[in-house]
Amino acid sequence: MAKLVEVKEVSFSYEKNSPIVFEDINFSIEKGDVLCILGPNGTGKTTLIKTLNGLHKVNSGLVLLNGEDINNLSFNDIAKLVGYIPQGHIPSFPFTVFDVVLMGRAPYVNLTSSPREEDKEIAINALKTLGIEDLKDKTYTNLSGGEHQLVFLARVLAQEPDLLILDEPTNHLDFGNQIKLLEIIEQLSNLGLAVIMSSHYPDHAFLAANKVAIMKDKSFIDFGSPEDVLTEENLNKAYGIDVNLIELENNRKICVPLKTDLELVMTNYSKKYSKD
Ligand SMILES: Nc1ncnc2c1ncn2[C@@H]1O[C@H](COP(=O)(O)OP(=O)(O)OP(=O)(O)O)[C@@H](O)[C@H]1O
């Protein structure tokens, strides 16, 4: 059986003669996998993610969804397979939260017909799953950043995709909601949904992912299980800081970044901001 996502020898640059963002990327994702893509700012995580939902076309190589070249799939075909939450999306129209979530059913609803009762039930269920049914009648544009994020997630759940692609999904979420979101991701993946998310938090990969990729210098410097990939050495290579990995009693690992020696860079300012 074909893999849900296969990425083969993929390279990308924004313009014909502009620098390559990444090259020779290879990986695959199956049902129920959660892949966390880590890497420093500007390494190409968002760009890579956009090649997996048809928003960017690769320069060379292949992206296959369920064995089919993504270039041969229509926008609607991709929308039935892939639910995507972009980074920092800005809501523009004052729809109700319920209507925003119902829009997730668009790939299944004929343009000229209204949503069916079944679609409305699916939308309500998505709100219930995330524990935000009480936001149903609120105006989407009036919500907080974290509430937008959860409502957008409800909308892509209503889309009933096989793959969720989440670009820094815990942005804007409070301490508790970050963990709740990771638990929701874990539970959905146990049901068979696949998830690809980018993140700036290696700890989030330990909490929710079974695969991790670290992107740096136009490629993956490592890909595999969190235990194999999230080493102090790899995290130092990726972020240029020392990191201690600490194992808690319940076998859970956490990453603790150590302080850097920034005083060297700050010497020019020491006179101006002298406390004396
Ligand atoms: N529309 C664009 N046109 C040209 N270059 C772009 C465009 N979007 C991004 N880039 C460049 O592509 C590179 C990768 O950007 P990308 O946003 O994919 O990185 P990222 O790893 O997601 O970063 P971050 O962690 O900061 O969100 C960067 O050098 C960026 O400046």
The ligand as a Tripos MOL2 file, in Angstrom:
@<TRIPOS>MOLECULE
LIG
   31    33     1     0     0
SMALL
NO_CHARGES

@<TRIPOS>ATOM
      1 N1          7.8420   34.4230   -0.3930 N.pl3     1 LIG1
      2 C1          9.1730   34.3210   -0.2710 C.ar      1 LIG1
      3 N2          9.9920   34.7660   -1.2510 N.ar      1 LIG1
      4 C2         11.3420   34.6580   -1.1480 C.ar      1 LIG1
      5 N3         11.9740   34.1020   -0.0840 N.ar      1 LIG1
      6 C3         11.2090   33.6530    0.9250 C.ar      1 LIG1
      7 C4          9.7700   33.7390    0.8900 C.ar      1 LIG1
      8 N4          9.2760   33.1920    2.0320 N.ar      1 LIG1
      9 C5         10.3610   32.7960    2.7510 C.ar      1 LIG1
     10 N5         11.5080   33.0660    2.0900 N.ar      1 LIG1
     11 C6         12.8850   32.7470    2.5270 C.3       1 LIG1
     12 O1         13.0030   31.3220    2.5700 O.3       1 LIG1
     13 C7         13.7870   30.9310    3.6940 C.3       1 LIG1
     14 C8         12.9990   29.9330    4.5380 C.3       1 LIG1
     15 O2         11.8810   30.5950    5.1140 O.3       1 LIG1
     16 P1         10.8030   29.8230    5.9610 P.3       1 LIG1
     17 O3          9.7350   30.7860    6.3400 O.co2     1 LIG1
     18 O4         10.4100   28.6150    5.2360 O.co2     1 LIG1
     19 O5         11.6630   29.4050    7.2490 O.3       1 LIG1
     20 P2         11.2080   28.8220    8.6400 P.3       1 LIG1
     21 O6         12.1710   27.7430    8.9840 O.co2     1 LIG1
     22 O7          9.7670   28.4480    8.5940 O.co2     1 LIG1
     23 O8         11.4290   30.0700    9.5910 O.3       1 LIG1
     24 P3         10.7770   30.4660   11.0210 P.3       1 LIG1
     25 O9         11.2090   29.4290   12.0130 O.co2     1 LIG1
     26 O10        11.4370   31.7910   11.2950 O.co2     1 LIG1
     27 O11         9.2900   30.5700   10.8540 O.co2     1 LIG1
     28 C9         14.1630   32.2150    4.4420 C.3       1 LIG1
     29 O12        15.4610   32.5850    4.0380 O.3       1 LIG1
     30 C10        13.1500   33.2240    3.9570 C.3       1 LIG1
     31 O13        13.6850   34.5290    3.9590 O.3       1 LIG1
@<TRIPOS>BOND
     1     1     2 1
     2     2     3 ar
     3     2     7 ar
     4     3     4 ar
     5     4     5 ar
     6     5     6 ar
     7     6     7 ar
     8     6    10 ar
     9     7     8 ar
    10     8     9 ar
    11     9    10 ar
    12    10    11 1
    13    11    12 1
    14    11    30 1
    15    12    13 1
    16    13    14 1
    17    13    28 1
    18    14    15 1
    19    15    16 1
    20    16    17 2
    21    16    18 1
    22    16    19 1
    23    19    20 1
    24    20    21 2
    25    20    22 1
    26    20    23 1
    27    23    24 1
    28    24    25 2
    29    24    26 1
    30    24    27 1
    31    28    29 1
    32    28    30 1
    33    30    31 1
@<TRIPOS>SUBSTRUCTURE
     1 LIG1         1 GROUP 0 **** ****
